[in-house]
Amino acid sequence: MTAPFIIFGLGRCRTTWLSRYLTYGSYHCGHDEMRHIRSMADVRSWLAQDCTGTVETNAARWWRLIRHLRPDIKMAVIRRPVAETVDSYLRLDMRGVCTFDREKLTHEMQRQDRALDRIERQPGVLSVAFADLSREATCARLFEHCLPYRHDHDHWFDLAGINIQSDVPNTIRHYLHHQPQMLAAAKTCRRAFRRTMGAALSHGEPDPDGVVIRRETLAAFERDGQALMAAHCLAVGEPEDQWRQKNWPLFQRWEDADSGDILTARVNGRMLGYLIHVVGQSAEDASVLTATQIPWFVSPDAKGLRLGWRLQQAAINVARARGVKEVYQRAGTRGDGPRLGVIYRRMGAEEFGTLYKLKVA
């Protein structure tokens, strides 16, 4: 099976020309295939094809999901300064379909360009400057990166002098007429994307939402999580400084013995969520490792990011990597505790009795 390829770039970067140039041999290269997607099944079906590729001008934000679904996909980016790209769009005759607002267009191009920054830093990704596409050597590098063939000089020469451009007004017209379906598809992909991102740690690299989910040391958690822990205390009806009374020496012993993990979710360095679990042998079977989740909390400021779900998925992934076979998730009686069972059941957990607490002193 031959791996597909995908090239990301802003519009007005010779992307249409590249789709023609990289259609070669057994390979067909599309252009802005994303506009035809209506479901995750469409994404999976496209990625499952042999001998295919595409050049996309509006798909950079989905690169992690694409790589998750097809880890062997070959990726490249075309870089052009945002200001040049915006000026090129503004020079177009849109034939009355729409008009571009410089400020809004610049904002959108900058957002996409930041996604290209992230893709460019990934191992195995080829980055090419738009200005260098006029050189055969640059095109040859891109050709051999994406295709399983040696560069063909005659093929390049036949296309080098041809100005091949997409019909931007017609593309915009297509978007306007299919906007509801495309927005619904984007929502579906966004949900799948967030489920995917919650399943693994970020290792310091923010996702397109700017979220970093990672393990933390106890010292870093105590230092940076004070405001979040105070908010957690208030949410469950405790004094906001009650977190200072927690059994920190016990947490330190767990860390020293590598018997637990502290996972946090940060945005621009600010901690917005955390989950702590303790790992140990099962009391029922010494050969079984269990993870027991203790405190976890997400700030209301993280609304829309689904950090609770993502932290849960990341914690389960970490536990699984440790060899854990059973995870115990507690739905308490304070704050949002009574609602947590819904999340656990959606993850596939089963109710396992009821926990009671009896004060004897």
C-alpha positions in Angstrom: 0.0 0.0 0.0 1.4 3.4 -1.0 1.2 6.2 1.5 -0.9 9.3 0.7 0.5 12.8 1.0 -0.8 16.1 1.9 0.6 19.6 1.4 -0.6 22.5 3.6 -0.4 26.1 2.6 -2.2 29.4 2.6 -4.2 30.2 -0.6 -2.4 32.0 -3.5 0.7 29.8 -3.1 0.7 28.0 -6.4 -1.3 25.2 -4.7 -3.4 24.5 -7.9 -0.2 24.3 -10.0 1.2 21.9 -7.4 -1.8 19.6 -7.6 -1.2 19.3 -11.4 2.5 18.9 -11.0 2.2 16.2 -8.4 -0.4 14.2 -10.4 2.1 11.8 -11.9 2.5 8.1 -12.7 -0.1 6.2 -10.6 -0.7 9.2 -8.3 -3.5 11.7 -8.5 -3.2 14.9 -6.5 -6.4 16.8 -5.6 -6.8 20.4 -4.5 -8.9 21.5 -1.5 -10.5 18.1 -1.1 -11.6 19.2 2.4 -14.6 21.1 0.9 -16.1 17.8 -0.2 -16.0 16.2 3.3 -19.3 15.7 5.1 -18.4 13.1 7.8 -15.5 11.4 9.5 -16.2 8.4 7.3 -15.3 10.6 4.3 -12.0 11.5 6.0 -11.2 7.9 6.7 -12.1 6.8 3.2 -10.0 9.4 1.5 -7.0 8.6 3.7 -7.4 4.9 3.0 -6.9 5.4 -0.8 -3.7 4.2 -2.6 -1.7 6.6 -4.8 -3.4 9.8 -3.7 -2.5 13.2 -2.4 -3.9 16.7 -2.0 -2.9 20.3 -1.6 -5.0 22.0 1.0 -5.4 25.7 1.8 -7.8 25.4 4.7 -7.0 22.1 6.5 -3.9 23.0 8.5 -5.8 23.0 11.8 -6.7 19.3 11.4 -3.2 18.0 10.8 -3.0 16.1 14.2 -6.3 14.3 13.4 -5.1 13.5 9.9 -1.8 12.1 11.2 -3.6 10.1 13.9 -5.8 8.5 11.3 -3.0 7.8 8.9 0.4 7.9 10.7 2.4 7.2 7.6 1.0 10.1 5.6 3.7 12.3 4.0 3.4 16.0 4.9 4.8 19.2 3.5 4.1 22.9 3.9 4.3 25.9 1.6 5.2 29.1 3.3 4.3 32.6 2.0 4.3 35.8 4.1 0.7 36.6 5.2 0.9 40.1 3.9 1.7 38.9 0.4 -1.1 36.3 0.5 -3.6 38.9 1.6 -2.5 41.4 -1.1 -2.9 38.6 -3.7 -6.4 37.9 -2.6 -7.4 41.5 -2.6 -6.2 41.8 -6.3 -8.6 39.1 -7.4 -11.7 39.9 -9.4 -14.4 38.2 -7.4 -17.0 38.8 -10.1 -19.5 40.0 -7.5 -19.5 36.8 -5.4 -18.1 38.5 -2.4 -15.6 41.2 -1.2 -12.7 40.6 1.1 -12.1 42.7 4.2 -8.4 43.2 4.7 -8.5 43.1 8.5 -10.7 40.0 8.7 -8.7 38.2 5.9 -5.4 39.0 7.6 -6.7 37.7 10.9 -7.8 34.4 9.3 -4.5 34.0 7.4 -2.5 34.6 10.5 -4.5 31.9 12.3 -3.8 29.4 9.5 -0.1 30.5 9.4 0.3 29.7 13.1 -1.0 26.2 12.3 1.6 25.9 9.6 4.3 26.9 12.1 3.3 23.8 14.2 3.2 21.5 11.3 6.6 22.7 10.1 8.2 21.7 13.4 7.1 18.1 13.1 9.6 15.3 12.2 9.6 14.3 8.6 7.7 17.4 7.3 9.2 19.2 4.3 8.9 23.0 4.4 9.2 25.0 1.1 9.1 28.7 0.5 6.5 29.9 -2.1 9.2 32.1 -3.7 11.4 29.1 -4.3 8.8 27.2 -6.3 10.1 28.9 -9.4 13.3 26.8 -9.0 13.4 23.3 -10.4 15.6 22.1 -7.5 12.9 23.1 -5.0 10.1 21.4 -7.0 12.3 18.3 -7.3 12.6 18.1 -3.5 8.9 18.4 -3.1 8.2 15.9 -5.9 10.5 13.2 -4.4 9.3 13.9 -0.9 5.6 13.2 -1.8 6.0 10.6 -4.6 7.8 7.3 -4.9 9.5 8.4 -8.1 12.6 10.2 -9.1 12.1 13.8 -10.3 11.1 14.0 -14.0 12.7 17.1 -15.6 10.6 16.9 -18.7 7.4 16.8 -16.6 8.5 19.8 -14.6 9.6 21.7 -17.8 6.2 21.1 -19.5 4.4 22.8 -16.5 6.9 25.3 -15.3 5.8 28.1 -17.6 2.1 27.6 -17.2 0.1 29.8 -14.9 -2.5 27.4 -13.4 -4.8 29.0 -10.9 -8.0 27.9 -9.2 -11.3 29.7 -9.8 -11.5 31.4 -6.4 -14.9 33.1 -7.0 -16.3 29.7 -7.9 -14.7 28.1 -4.8 -16.3 30.8 -2.6 -19.6 30.3 -4.3 -19.4 26.5 -3.6 -18.7 27.3 0.1 -21.6 29.7 0.4 -24.0 27.2 -1.1 -22.7 24.3 1.0 -22.0 26.2 4.2 -24.4 24.3 6.5 -23.1 20.9 5.4 -19.5 22.1 5.7 -20.0 23.6 9.1 -21.7 20.4 10.3 -18.7 18.4 9.0 -16.3 20.7 10.7 -18.2 20.2 14.0 -18.0 16.4 13.6 -14.2 16.6 12.9 -13.7 18.9 15.8 -15.4 16.4 18.2 -13.2 13.6 16.8 -10.2 15.9 17.1 -10.8 16.6 20.7 -11.3 13.0 21.5 -8.0 12.2 19.8 -6.2 15.0 21.6 -7.5 13.9 24.9 -6.1 10.4 24.4 -2.4 11.3 24.5 -0.1 13.7 26.3 1.1 16.8 24.5 4.8 16.6 25.5 5.0 20.4 25.7 3.6 21.1 22.3 0.3 23.0 22.3 -2.6 21.7 20.2 -4.5 24.2 17.9 -6.6 25.2 20.9 -3.4 26.2 22.7 -3.8 23.4 25.2 -0.9 21.4 26.7 -1.7 18.2 28.6 1.3 16.7 30.4 2.6 15.2 33.6 3.8 17.6 36.3 6.0 17.2 39.3 4.5 17.8 42.6 6.6 20.9 43.1 5.4 22.4 39.8 1.8 21.5 40.6 2.0 23.2 44.1 3.7 26.2 42.6 1.4 26.9 39.6 -1.8 25.2 40.7 -2.7 27.3 43.8 -5.3 29.4 42.1 -6.9 26.4 40.5 -6.9 24.4 43.7 -8.5 27.4 45.5 -11.2 27.4 42.9 -11.7 23.7 43.3 -12.1 24.1 47.1 -14.8 26.8 46.6 -16.6 24.7 44.1 -17.1 21.9 46.6 -18.0 24.2 49.5 -14.6 24.3 51.3 -12.7 27.5 52.3 -10.5 28.5 49.4 -7.3 27.9 51.3 -8.3 24.4 52.3 -6.0 22.9 49.8 -3.1 23.8 52.0 -4.3 21.2 54.5 -4.1 18.3 52.1 -1.7 15.5 52.9 1.2 16.8 50.8 3.8 14.6 52.4 1.8 11.6 51.3 1.7 13.0 47.7 5.5 13.4 47.9 5.9 9.7 49.0 3.8 8.7 46.0 5.9 10.7 43.7 9.2 9.4 45.2 7.9 5.8 44.8 6.6 6.5 41.3 3.2 5.4 42.4 1.1 8.1 40.9 0.8 10.7 38.2 -0.2 14.4 38.3 -1.6 15.4 34.9 -2.4 19.0 34.1 -3.9 21.0 31.3 -2.4 24.4 30.6 -3.2 27.2 28.1 -0.4 29.7 27.6 1.2 28.4 30.8 -1.9 28.9 32.9 -3.1 25.7 34.6 -6.8 25.2 33.9 -7.3 21.6 34.9 -5.7 18.7 36.8 -6.2 15.0 37.5 -4.2 12.9 40.0 -4.3 9.1 40.2 -2.5 6.6 42.4 -1.2 3.3 41.1 -0.9 0.1 43.1 -1.6 -3.6 43.3 -5.2 -4.7 43.5 -6.3 -6.1 46.9 -8.1 -8.8 45.1 -5.3 -10.0 42.7 -1.7 -9.1 43.3 -1.0 -9.6 39.6 -3.4 -6.7 38.6 -2.3 -3.1 38.8 -5.0 -0.5 39.5 -5.2 3.2 39.2 -7.5 5.2 41.6 -8.3 8.7 40.5 -8.5 11.1 43.4 -8.9 14.9 42.8 -9.6 16.2 39.4 -11.0 19.6 38.5 -11.3 21.9 35.5 -11.7 25.7 35.7 -14.9 27.2 34.4 -12.6 29.4 32.3 -11.9 26.4 30.1 -15.5 26.2 28.8 -15.6 24.7 25.3 -12.3 23.0 25.5 -13.6 19.7 27.0 -10.6 19.6 29.3 -12.3 17.2 31.7 -12.8 14.6 29.0 -9.3 15.1 27.6 -7.7 14.8 31.0 -9.6 11.6 31.6 -8.5 10.1 28.3 -4.9 11.2 28.9 -4.9 9.7 32.4 -6.2 6.4 31.1 -3.6 6.4 28.4 -0.9 7.0 31.0 -2.3 4.3 33.3 -2.5 1.8 30.4 1.2 2.5 29.5 2.1 1.6 33.1 0.4 -1.7 32.8 -2.7 -0.8 34.7 -5.7 -3.1 34.0 -8.4 -1.3 36.1 -9.1 2.3 36.7 -11.4 3.4 39.6 -13.2 6.7 39.0 -15.1 8.4 41.8 -18.3 10.4 41.5 -18.5 12.4 44.7 -21.4 14.2 46.3 -20.1 17.8 46.2 -19.7 20.3 43.3 -20.1 18.6 40.0 -19.5 15.2 41.6 -23.0 13.8 41.0 -22.7 14.4 37.3 -19.4 12.7 36.8 -21.0 9.3 36.5 -22.4 10.3 33.1 -18.8 11.0 31.8 -17.5 7.7 33.2 -20.3 5.7 31.6 -19.7 7.4 28.2 -16.1 6.2 28.5 -17.3 2.7 29.0 -17.0 2.4 32.8 -19.4 0.4 34.8 -20.9 1.2 38.1 -19.1 -0.7 40.8 -21.1 -0.4 44.0 -21.4 2.7 46.2 -18.8 4.2 48.4 -19.8 5.2 51.9 -17.9 7.2 54.6 -18.5 6.7 58.3 -17.0 9.2 60.8 -16.1 7.4 64.0 -14.5 10.2 65.9 
